[in-house]
Amino acid sequence: MAAEVHPGRGRGFSVGYVIVLLGAALFVTGCFLPYYRFPGGHSLSLYDQLSLSQDGGLELSAILFLFGGVATVVVVAIAGLTRGERQSGRGFLAGAVSAWSLTWIGSLLQTASLRETTIPEGLSLVSGFWLQAVGIGVTVIGTILVATRRTGAHERDAAGVGV
């Protein structure tokens, strides 16, 4: 009996990888949205704050800080989608997301400052900050879905292996 191929389910397809990519896109979008609102209504994105140096040039270190980690996560997730799921790919994704998300969670906590003295009076965190936080959460949830996805007997039977 021939194995039936399910449409829309490529080799090792997992919705978790798509969720990881969605979270990464939310995070990157948050970098360009207003991050801080100063007294008087002036706002500034995190990208603007970090990327322009004193002399108006582009700072490579800021670009790497903002996008280096999330780019690694995106590459690993795309590889998982296009090359099919493998146990090693799941481990690579979990490692990349762990390193990136923990670093950024620490950065967000420092920015939000649990100590009242570090945020000047009237300075508030706005949409960019919160979208980055949501993006990190979505990426972590997608990674958990990928890491806990079972490739059990029901998939082997569907492929005609367990019969």
N, C-alpha and C positions, 0 to 999 in steps of 0.2 A: 504494500500500500504506500502510495506516495505521500510525502509530508506536505501538509497544507501550509502555505505561507500566508501570514496575517498581514493585510494591507496596513501601511502606516507604522508597522513595527519592523524596522530594519534590524540588522544583526545587533543584538544586545541593546536595543533601544531602551532608554529609561527616561521617564519624564523628569527625573531628578537632575539630569544634566541640563535640561532646558531651564529648570528653575534656577540652577546655579548661574547660567548665562543671564537670566532675567535679573537676578540679584546684582551681578556685576555691572549690568547696564544701568541699574538704579544708582549704584554707587558712583559710577563715572558721571552720570547726569548731575548728581548732587555736588560734584566738584565745581560745576559751572553755574550753579544757582546761588542766589544770595545765601551766605553762610553766617555772617555777622550783620547785625543792624546796630548802627551807632546812634547815639542821641542826635536828634534832628532828622532822622529818617534815612540817612545815607547807609547803603548796604554794600557789602564786599563779598565776592565769592572766594572760596578757598584757593581756587586756581589763580585768581588775580593776586591774592595776598602772597602766595608762595612763588609764583613764576616770574614776576618782574623784579629784576634787581635794581639797585640804586641808580645805575646808569641807563636803565631802560632796556637792557639786554635780557634775553631769555636764560633762565637758570636751569641747566640740565639736571642738577640735583633735585630741584623741585619736581620736575617732570617724572624722574625716576621714583621719587617718594610717593607721588600721587598715583602713578599708573603702573609702576614696575610689578608690584605684587599682584594686582588685579589682572594684569596682562598674563602673568603666569597661570593664574586660575582659569582664565578664559582659554588659553592654549590647551591645558589639560582637559577641560570640559569638552572642547571641540574634538580633541583626539578621541575621547570616550564616545562621543556621538558618531564620529565618522569611521572609526576603526573597530567599533564593537566593544562591548564591555569585557574587561579582563580583570581578574582579581588585583593584578599589579596596578592597573589604571585607577581602580577604586582607591588603592592606597596612596597613589600619587596625588589624586584629587584631595583626599582627606588631609594629607600633609601640606599641600599648597594652601588650602583653605584655612587650616589651623594656623599656620604661620602668618598668613596675611590678615586673617580676621582678628587674631589676638593682638597683633600690632596696632591695628586700626581701632579696636575696642579701647585699648589703652590710650590711644591718641584722642578719641572722642571723649573718654572720661576726663582726660586732662583738660580738654577744651571746655567741656561742660563744667569742670572744676567743682569738685565736691567741697572745696574750701571757698567760702564766699569772698575772700580777699583777692583772688586772682582775676575775677571778672569785674572790670570797672563798673561803677554805677551807671545804669542806662544802656549798657551793651547787652544785646540779646542774641540768642541763637535762633536762626530762622530756617527756612525750608531746606537749604542745602545740607545743613547739619543733620536734620531729621531724615532726609532721604538717604543719606549715607548710612545712617544707623539702620534703617529699614533694609537697605540693600545688603548690608552685612548679614542681617538676620535671615533674609530670604536665601542668600548664598549658603549659609550654614544649614538651613533646613533642606535645601536641595542636596547638599553633600550627605546629610544623614540619610536621605532617601536612597541615594546611590549606594552608600556603604551598607545599608541594611537590606538592599534588594536581594531576594532569594533567587537563585538559579537552581531550582529544585526539580523534583521528579515530574511535576506537571509540565514543565517546559521541555524536558527530555521526551516525555510521552507525546507531546504535540509535534515534536520533530520526528517521531517515529523511532526513536532510539530505545525507549523503554519497553517497546512492544515485542 
